[in-house]
Structure formats: C-alpha cells, structure tokens
Amino acid sequence: MFIEPSFLSIAIAKIRGGKINNLANVNFKGYFLFIAAFLMQGFLGLLNNSDILTIKKFVSNYSYYVITLSYIMMIGASLMNVKKIYMKLFLIGIILNFIVIMANGGKMPVYFPPDLNVSEEVIEEREYDIIHTVVDENTKLVFLADIITIPKPYPLPKILSIGDVFIMAGVFMFFQKEMLSDLSQT
C-alpha cells in the first residue's frame, strides 16, 4: 500500500526540484509509535502462522487487543503531528480503518467481487488471516471495508479501503512536502 505512492511521489518531487536529503531532517514526533504498531501487527501475523497450538490460541484470544492497541498508537502518533497536512490525511485514514476493524471484531473485512476471479484458496486464506476477514451478510460498515479493487493488468493488484486511500494520499503528500521544504525556513 505504501510502495506506489512513495515511489511516485519521490519521482514527482525530484522532477520538481525536491531533495531526498531533506527527508533526513524531518521532525516527526512519536515515530516510534508507528514503528511499534507495525511491528506488533506483523508479529501477530507471524505468530498466527505458527504450528504450535498454544501460540495459535494466544493469538486467537488476544489479537483483538493487540490490533486495538496498535491503532491507538498510530492515532496517537498522528495526533502528535497533526499540524502537518499529510498527518491529517494519515489520521483520517487510520481512524476510518480503525472504525471498520473494531465494528467487525478486530478484523478488516475484504470484499472479493465475482468478476475478480479470485480462487477459493485465496478467499479461504483471508478468512483465516488474523487481521482480515471476508465480507459476508454480517459485516458491518461495508463501505469502509476493503472494497476498492485495483485488478490486473495493474502490476500490483490489490483491494483497498477508503481509509487506505487517505493513508496513501498522506504518504504521497509526505514526500512532496518534505522533499520540497526549504530547511532555512523551518
């Protein structure tokens, strides 16, 4: 989700005269909260793939709380930097994703439209994924779920939520704003 807007924004910023070196001087409060939140979610996914029953049971019992804590940490870090336009976009995206995830038991619902020709194996993988679940008749707030499809022939096909779109816009704006910043004014 971050790859495309990052590379596109860096390329556009370079064309506009931006400097990658400016990124080393970004003042970003609470960045460690984002890092910790991403690590928590990644670690949860790794633990869920364990063959050890005790670990799988732990993940099953506590994933909701770990996901909740990780989102609270990301919201906190975004609020610490909310004066920056890109962090406002990030915050909106994170909150939208958090709302739909909390409304659906701590998992992001994913919709696989029939015309996407997704295999049953992929759908089943998502159903048992610790962070995602498949949209069904019991899904709440479907309009906030992963329902925006970017299919092949796009080289990196994916399914996004409206929250993801705001987060991607925030990533794009981050590189534009920071690479084009004049450090003598800050």
Buried (B, 14 or more C-beta within 10 A) or exposed (E): BEEBBBEBBBEBBBEEEBBEEBBEEBEBEBEEBBEBBEEBBEEBBEBBEEEEEEBBEBBEEBBBEBBBBBBBBBBBBBEBBEEBBBBBBBBBBBBBBBBBBBBBEBBBBBBBEEEEEBEEEEEEEBEEBBBBBBBEEEBEBBEBBBBEBEEEEEEEEEBBBBBBBBBBBBBBBBBBBBBBBEEEEE
